[in-house]
Amino acid sequence: MKKLILLASALAVLSGCDNKNAPAAFTPEMASFSNEFDFDPLRGPVKDFSQTLLNEKGEVAKRVSAQLSPEGCFDMLEFHDIEQDSGALLVLNANYYLDGVTHEKRVRLQGKCQLAEFPSAGVKWETDDNGFVVKALGKDSEVDYRYDNEGYPLGKVSTLKGVTLSVISTPSQDSRKKLDYTAVSMLNKQPAGNVTQSCDYDRHDNPVSCELEVVDQSVKPSVTQRYTIKNTIEYY
């Protein structure tokens, strides 16, 4: 009996060590915002970050930057899509995100800092029991999201007026390299494209630089584009 007790104690200690060394999970806010605002989710006590997407010519195609509170709420989020000539700056104020230029209320929050509603676009978000956004509902649209047991986004299914676009992401089996992934897109169950990404990581298991390959199968012949992602991350 004494040997069994000692063995159980040893296993408990080892289990504690494993948990201590395990990579941090993705928070509901980080995972959900990455889905909605199209950036790679990050782990751990992130204070601020920027992600810059460069095309094959080295030109900036997209950029996302954010500031987070110690609790993991997004205090500020700014994104620019240079190719589409679009962008926005959102600043947290109570339970709303305000337009950083006009100071108008843009996005309503639920709880402390999770997405609830984008009134001007007619979009409402639903969360699961763990606080992750699992559905976005619009007047003529619906988007369903999935996550793994670490909170990593596994893709989404979007439906708009009878047209369905599904994106299924498969991350690396190495839990410390979740942003090494492949993703397959299907438009009404027909292949639309695929994406492959591989990254270099920091000590928090977050990507500092990535190589991204995007194959568009919606055109014939298919078109392949390659990008580089450069990240800067500051921690608390």
C-alpha positions in Angstrom: 0.0 0.0 0.0 2.8 2.4 0.9 4.4 1.8 -2.5 1.1 2.6 -4.3 0.8 5.8 -2.3 4.4 6.8 -3.2 3.8 6.0 -6.9 0.6 8.1 -6.9 2.4 11.0 -5.3 5.2 10.8 -7.9 2.6 10.8 -10.7 0.9 13.8 -9.3 4.2 15.7 -9.1 5.0 14.7 -12.7 1.5 15.8 -13.8 2.0 19.1 -12.1 5.2 19.6 -14.0 3.6 18.8 -17.3 0.8 21.3 -16.7 3.3 24.0 -15.7 5.2 23.5 -18.9 2.2 23.2 -21.1 1.6 26.1 -23.6 -1.0 28.7 -22.5 -4.5 28.3 -24.0 -6.0 30.9 -26.2 -8.5 33.1 -24.3 -12.1 33.5 -25.6 -11.4 37.1 -26.4 -8.2 36.5 -28.3 -9.7 33.6 -30.3 -13.0 35.3 -31.1 -11.5 38.6 -32.1 -9.0 36.8 -34.4 -11.9 35.2 -36.1 -13.8 38.4 -36.6 -10.9 40.7 -37.5 -8.7 38.3 -39.4 -5.5 38.0 -37.5 -3.5 35.1 -36.0 -4.4 34.5 -32.3 -1.7 34.8 -29.7 -1.1 33.2 -26.3 -0.1 34.4 -22.9 0.2 37.9 -21.2 0.3 39.9 -24.4 0.4 43.7 -23.8 0.4 44.9 -27.4 1.2 43.4 -30.8 1.3 44.1 -34.5 1.0 41.7 -37.5 2.0 42.9 -40.9 1.3 40.9 -44.1 3.8 41.5 -46.9 3.3 40.3 -50.5 6.0 38.8 -52.7 7.3 42.2 -53.6 7.8 43.1 -49.9 4.9 45.5 -50.0 2.5 45.8 -47.0 -0.9 44.2 -47.9 -2.5 44.2 -44.5 -1.7 45.3 -40.9 -3.3 44.7 -37.6 -2.2 46.2 -34.3 -3.7 46.0 -30.8 -3.3 46.9 -27.2 -4.6 44.6 -24.4 -5.2 45.1 -20.7 -3.6 42.8 -18.1 -6.9 40.9 -18.0 -6.7 40.2 -21.8 -9.3 42.7 -23.0 -8.7 44.5 -26.2 -8.3 48.2 -25.2 -7.5 49.2 -28.8 -7.6 47.5 -32.2 -6.6 49.0 -35.5 -6.6 47.2 -38.9 -5.8 48.2 -42.4 -6.3 46.3 -45.6 -4.2 48.2 -48.1 -5.2 46.0 -51.0 -8.9 46.7 -50.4 -8.3 50.3 -49.2 -10.2 49.7 -46.0 -9.5 49.9 -42.3 -10.7 51.1 -38.8 -9.6 52.1 -35.4 -11.6 50.8 -32.4 -11.1 52.1 -28.9 -12.6 50.6 -25.8 -14.9 52.8 -23.7 -17.0 51.1 -21.0 -19.0 48.4 -22.8 -18.5 49.8 -26.4 -15.8 50.1 -28.9 -15.8 53.7 -30.3 -14.6 54.8 -33.7 -11.1 56.1 -33.0 -11.7 59.1 -35.3 -15.4 60.1 -35.0 -15.8 58.7 -31.4 -19.1 57.1 -32.5 -20.2 53.9 -30.9 -19.4 51.0 -33.2 -19.4 47.6 -31.4 -21.3 46.7 -28.2 -19.7 44.3 -25.8 -21.1 41.6 -23.5 -19.6 40.8 -20.1 -16.3 42.6 -19.6 -14.8 42.6 -23.1 -16.4 40.1 -25.5 -18.2 40.9 -28.7 -22.0 41.3 -28.6 -23.4 43.4 -31.4 -22.3 45.5 -34.4 -25.5 47.6 -34.7 -24.8 49.4 -37.9 -24.1 46.2 -39.7 -27.0 44.3 -38.1 -24.8 41.7 -36.7 -25.2 39.9 -33.3 -22.7 37.5 -31.8 -23.5 34.4 -29.6 -21.1 32.8 -27.2 -20.9 29.4 -25.6 -20.6 28.5 -21.9 -16.8 29.2 -22.0 -17.2 32.7 -23.5 -16.1 31.9 -27.0 -18.0 33.5 -29.9 -19.6 30.5 -31.7 -22.1 32.3 -34.0 -22.5 35.6 -35.8 -26.0 36.4 -37.0 -27.0 39.0 -39.6 -30.1 39.8 -41.5 -29.3 37.5 -44.3 -26.2 35.7 -43.0 -25.0 33.3 -40.4 -21.5 32.3 -39.4 -20.6 29.3 -37.2 -17.2 29.0 -35.5 -15.3 26.0 -34.0 -12.4 25.8 -31.6 -10.2 23.0 -30.3 -9.7 22.2 -26.6 -7.0 24.9 -26.3 -9.2 27.6 -27.8 -7.5 27.6 -31.2 -9.9 28.5 -34.0 -10.6 25.5 -36.3 -12.5 27.3 -39.0 -16.0 28.6 -39.8 -19.0 28.0 -41.9 -20.6 31.1 -43.5 -24.0 31.2 -45.1 -25.3 34.1 -47.1 -28.5 33.9 -49.2 -28.1 30.2 -49.9 -24.4 30.3 -50.6 -22.2 28.4 -48.1 -18.5 28.9 -47.6 -16.7 26.6 -45.2 -13.1 27.0 -44.0 -11.6 24.0 -42.1 -8.2 24.6 -40.4 -5.9 21.8 -39.3 -3.1 23.0 -37.0 0.1 21.2 -36.4 0.0 18.2 -34.0 2.8 20.0 -32.0 0.7 22.0 -29.5 3.4 24.7 -29.3 3.1 25.4 -33.1 -0.6 25.9 -33.6 0.0 28.6 -36.2 1.6 26.0 -38.4 -1.6 25.0 -40.2 -3.3 24.1 -43.4 -6.8 25.3 -44.2 -9.2 24.2 -46.9 -12.0 26.3 -48.3 -15.2 24.9 -49.9 -17.8 27.0 -51.7 -21.1 25.1 -51.9 -19.1 21.9 -51.3 -16.8 22.7 -54.2 -13.0 23.3 -53.6 -12.4 27.1 -53.5 -8.8 27.2 -52.2 -6.3 26.2 -49.6 -3.8 27.9 -47.3 -0.6 26.7 -45.8 1.4 28.5 -43.1 4.6 27.8 -41.2 6.2 30.0 -38.5 9.1 30.7 -36.2 8.1 31.0 -32.5 9.1 32.9 -29.4 9.3 31.6 -25.8 5.6 32.1 -25.4 4.8 29.8 -28.4 3.7 32.8 -30.4 4.7 33.3 -34.0 7.3 36.1 -34.7 7.4 35.5 -38.5 5.5 33.2 -40.8 5.5 32.1 -44.4 2.0 31.9 -46.0 0.9 30.3 -49.2 -2.6 30.9 -50.6 -4.0 28.9 -53.5 -7.1 30.3 -55.2 -9.0 27.4 -56.9 -12.0 29.5 -57.8 -10.2 30.5 -61.0 -8.8 28.3 -63.8 -5.9 27.8 -63.8 -5.5 28.2 -60.0 -3.5 31.1 -58.7 -0.9 30.9 -55.9 0.2 33.8 -53.9 2.9 33.8 -51.2 3.2 36.2 -48.3 5.4 36.8 -45.3 3.9 37.8 -41.9 6.0 39.9 -39.5 4.9 40.1 -35.9 6.0 42.3 -33.0 4.8 41.3 -29.6 5.3 42.9 -26.1 4.3 41.1 -22.9 3.3 42.1 -19.4 
